[in-house]
């Protein structure tokens, strides 16, 4: 396969996936924001959202986005595809603000771009690859899953004492951790499917994958329900790949590039992500968006 073919298919498919993810996130957050606070982190939230056509359209677009992402990965490496998909933030956050008849200022644009660019830098520089899902023992799995569960519980506990966009970010941190682990469980399940359907059905990872998928969906929608998209989607997009790479490296023996200046670029990228999230969560405009709960009318 030539480099021209990779660019002609992988790049447009990655950007299409990012665009679909962006609109999907906006629609889901738009629908979730209309639900009462009492439904956050409860199954009732999902039970109500599945009756919302707008939310279902968002889910449909997310499925389409995964299709574009799969096409991109079939023709291009993860190190090319994932950073391009992160561009969704550049579309999703301004579109969400526009729906609430507000415009992003310099602070909000800086925060959004810092998260997107920082995450892209970290992914490109680290460039995770390799790994052997089949070689992992139960003890290692339990240790890693326990650590992730501890992180999720800590994030949710901190979120209970926070207010405004910070609370949404804390829930989004928990959501990103679960979805990052879900990606690793998916890799393990796919590896067992290669050995046959019965092998996959006999593996506990398959059923843990289902639990993680449902739990992650609930946490994502709760984060959307608790605050504006800028405070939730940015944290989810940043946390998910970091957790996935960390868990994949720990369990599967995946490798990441290290050494000077690669590690410095990775750390700088993660620093940009943290600065961007803090910038957005302390923004008065984002706080004002949080105050505009409920579904907005058509943009002016």
C-alpha positions, -999 to 999 in steps of 0.1 A, spaced: 0 0 0 15 34 -10 17 64 12 -7 82 -12 -33 56 -6 -30 59 32 -34 97 29 -63 95 5 -83 71 27 -71 72 63 -70 110 66 -105 118 52 -120 88 71 -103 101 104 -116 136 99 -151 122 91 -150 102 123 -140 133 143 -168 153 127 -194 126 135 -181 122 171 -183 160 175 -219 163 165 -228 131 183 -214 145 215 -232 178 211 -266 160 205 -261 137 235 -251 165 258 -280 186 246 -304 159 254 -288 149 287 -286 185 300 -324 186 299 -327 158 325 -330 166 362 -300 164 386 -316 136 405 -311 112 375 -273 117 373 -254 84 378 -286 64 379 -300 39 354 -331 61 351 -310 86 332 -303 61 304 -339 48 306 -352 84 298 -326 92 272 -334 62 251 -368 77 245 -353 110 233 -350 111 195 -322 137 196 -301 115 219 -307 85 197 -295 105 167 -264 113 186 -259 76 193 -264 68 157 -238 93 147 -214 78 172 -219 44 156 -212 59 122 -181 76 136 -168 42 148 -173 29 112 -152 57 98 -126 51 125 -124 14 116 -120 23 79 -92 48 88 -74 22 110 -77 -4 81 -56 19 59 -35 40 84 -17 36 117 -32 45 151 -5 72 155 -20 90 124 -57 82 130 -62 90 167 -47 125 166 -69 135 137 -100 122 155 -91 144 185 -99 174 162 -136 167 172 -130 190 201 -123 220 178 -158 215 163 -178 201 193 -171 228 219 -178 259 196 -210 242 182 -222 235 217 -217 271 227 -234 283 196 -265 262 204 -267 281 237 -264 314 218 -229 321 232 -195 326 215 -162 313 228 -137 339 238 -99 338 237 -97 318 270 -122 292 258 -105 288 224 -71 285 241 -84 258 265 -101 238 237 -71 240 214 -47 232 242 -65 200 250 -67 190 213 -32 199 204 -17 186 236 -34 152 233 -24 149 196 13 157 206 12 131 234 -2 104 211 21 111 182 52 112 204 44 81 225 31 60 195 19 29 214 22 -4 195 25 -41 199 14 -62 228 1 -97 235 -35 -99 250 -34 -137 253 -4 -137 276 -20 -119 306 -27 -138 338 -58 -133 360 -37 -118 388 -25 -90 366 -60 -83 353 -74 -80 388 -46 -57 399 -52 -33 370 -90 -35 371 -88 -28 409 -66 3 402 -90 16 376 -120 10 400 -101 29 427 -96 58 403 -132 58 392 -145 58 428 -121 86 438 -132 107 409 -168 103 417 -163 109 454 -144 142 446 -172 151 422 -198 149 449 -182 178 468 -175 199 436 -200 222 418 -204 236 383 -181 225 355 -156 209 379 -182 184 389 -188 175 353 -151 171 347 -147 148 377 -175 125 364 -159 128 329 -126 116 344 -143 85 358 -160 80 324 -128 83 305 -111 58 328 -138 32 323 -139 37 285 -101 34 283 -103 1 302 -132 -9 279 -109 -4 249 -84 -29 264 -111 -54 273 -123 -51 237 -88 -59 224 -88 -90 247 -122 -101 235 -113 -97 198 -82 -117 204 -103 -146 218 -128 -143 190 -100 -151 166 -98 -185 185 -135 -191 180 -169 -179 193 -170 -205 221 -136 -193 234 -148 -157 235 -181 -167 253 -162 -187 279 -139 -158 287 -148 -135 316 -133 -105 297 -163 -107 273 -188 -101 301 -167 -75 318 -166 -57 285 -204 -55 285 -205 -42 320 -178 -16 313 -196 -5 281 -229 1 299 -212 17 329 -191 39 307 -221 50 288 -239 59 320 -209 79 333 -205 98 300 -242 108 299 -240 118 336 -210 140 328 -230 156 299 -260 161 322 -239 177 350 -222 204 329 -213 219 295 -196 200 268 -163 219 272 -160 206 308 -169 170 300 -159 159 265 -124 174 267 -117 154 299 -132 122 284 -111 125 252 -80 132 272 -85 104 298 -96 76 276 -64 72 255 -41 78 285 -58 50 305 -60 27 274 -22 32 267 -13 28 304 -34 -3 309 -23 -18 275 14 -12 284 9 -28 318 -11 -58 307 -2 -65 271 34 -54 271 27 -27 245 56 -4 239 57 34 238 85 55 225 108 70 252 140 89 255 149 125 246 132 144 231 102 120 227 94 118 264 97 156 268 72 161 240 48 136 255 50 153 289 46 187 273 15 174 255 -1 161 287 8 194 304 -11 213 277 -41 190 282 -41 197 319 -38 234 314 -65 234 288 -90 216 311 -82 239 340 -86 269 317 -120 258 306 -132 248 340 -123 282 355 -139 301 326 -168 324 334 -183 317 300 -183 279 307 -198 286 341 -225 306 324 -231 277 300 -235 255 330 -262 278 344 -282 275 312 -295 241 320 -322 225 298 -325 222 261 -319 255 243 -340 269 215 -328 272 179 -297 293 176 -302 329 166 
